[in-house]
Amino acid sequence: MTFAGVALELVEVFDDLEADQINKALIKNVPYERLEFFNEYAKEFGEASDIGDAASKRLANLMLLGYLFRVLEDQLLPDPSIKE
């Protein structure tokens, strides 16, 4: 599977989930401290860089999706530094 394939699968899975199912998946896969960090960082970054209210409200979610993609990528894709 490629990086793009992993990303597409992640989006398709989340697209089919209800809000409570997404929350359960987050609880299982993302430490609470990480969620707090994303929210705080997004708030501070949004205020400091004046990116607009709509973008500021979405920034924490985008960071979270990036984190989930990276976790999934680490679990599914082989390490390119390991020669077979």
C-alpha positions in Angstrom: 0.0 0.0 0.0 1.2 3.5 -0.8 1.1 6.7 1.3 -1.8 7.9 -0.8 -3.6 4.6 -0.4 -3.3 4.8 3.4 -4.6 8.4 3.3 -7.5 7.4 1.1 -8.4 4.5 3.4 -8.3 6.7 6.5 -10.6 9.3 4.9 -13.0 6.6 3.7 -13.2 5.0 7.2 -13.8 8.3 8.9 -16.4 9.3 6.4 -18.5 6.2 7.2 -18.3 6.7 11.0 -20.9 8.4 13.3 -19.6 11.0 15.8 -19.7 8.6 18.7 -17.7 6.1 16.7 -15.1 8.7 15.8 -14.8 9.7 19.5 -14.2 6.0 20.5 -11.5 5.7 17.8 -9.8 8.8 19.1 -9.9 7.6 22.7 -8.3 4.4 21.6 -5.6 5.9 19.4 -4.8 9.4 20.6 -3.5 10.3 24.1 -5.6 12.9 25.7 -2.5 15.1 26.2 -2.0 15.1 22.5 -5.6 16.3 21.9 -5.0 19.1 24.4 -1.8 20.1 22.7 -3.5 20.2 19.2 -6.3 22.4 20.6 -3.9 24.8 22.4 -1.4 25.0 19.6 -4.1 25.6 17.0 -5.6 28.4 19.2 -2.3 30.1 19.7 -1.2 29.7 16.1 -4.5 31.0 14.7 -4.3 34.1 16.9 -0.6 34.8 16.1 -0.8 34.2 12.4 -4.2 35.8 11.8 -5.4 33.0 9.5 -9.1 33.8 10.0 -11.8 32.3 12.2 -12.9 29.5 9.9 -9.3 28.2 9.4 -8.5 28.6 13.1 -11.5 26.4 14.0 -10.4 23.7 11.7 -6.7 23.7 12.4 -6.8 21.3 15.5 -8.9 18.8 13.4 -6.4 19.0 10.6 -3.5 18.4 13.0 -5.4 15.5 14.4 -6.0 13.9 11.0 -2.3 14.4 10.2 -1.4 12.6 13.5 -3.8 9.8 12.8 -2.4 9.4 9.3 1.1 9.2 10.6 0.1 6.6 13.2 -1.6 4.5 10.6 1.3 4.9 8.2 3.7 3.7 10.9 1.6 0.6 11.5 0.9 -0.3 7.9 3.8 0.7 5.7 7.2 -0.9 5.8 10.1 1.1 7.2 12.0 2.3 4.0 15.3 2.2 5.9 15.1 -1.6 6.4 16.4 -3.6 3.5 14.8 -6.9 2.9 
